Amino acid sequence: MKEESKVQVWLNKDTYLGEGTLTGSATMMEAYQDIYGIQDEEEILKKYISNAISFSERMFKKKAPQEAIDKFASEARNNLSHCTPKIILDSGKTVYGCQIWWSKKK
């Protein structure tokens, strides 16, 4: 098993969540089940696509083109099998790399 690492975690550029321990990884499906309490795969898929579109529109400050949405949606089910880092904050809360910004503690 890989050695655990101490990390610093931010929700966004202005909100520091504190330190935590990088404990391994989870699939995006597992992360979404934990974050949102959704077990149904189709509901998780809808939430994943919705979150990605919202993030894109906030980042680029414009509506995502339908062609890009369709392409992302066609690949989304496969993306849910990809891994994301799992971090346990010193407060005890679990967060995932797909929902926060993090870096190794210096």
C-alpha positions, 0 to 999 in steps of 0.5 A: 500500500502506498504511504499516506501523505499530508496535504493542504486543502482548499475549497477554492482560492479563498477558502482554506479547508485545512490539512488532511491526509491523502489516503488513496483514491476512489472511483468517481462513482464511489466519490459521488455516492459518498458526496451526494448520497446517491446510489442509482447509477443513472442519477449519479451520471446526471449529477456528474454531467450537470456539475461538469457543465456548471463548472465549465460555464463558471470558468469560461463565463459563457454557456457551454456549446451543445456540441461540447455537452453532447461529447462530454455526456457520451464519455461520462459513463466511462469517466465515472470509473476513473480515480480521484484522490481521497483525502481525510481532513484533520477535522475528520471530514472526507473530501475528494480531489474532484471537489477541492484543490489540494497540494502536498504539505510543504 
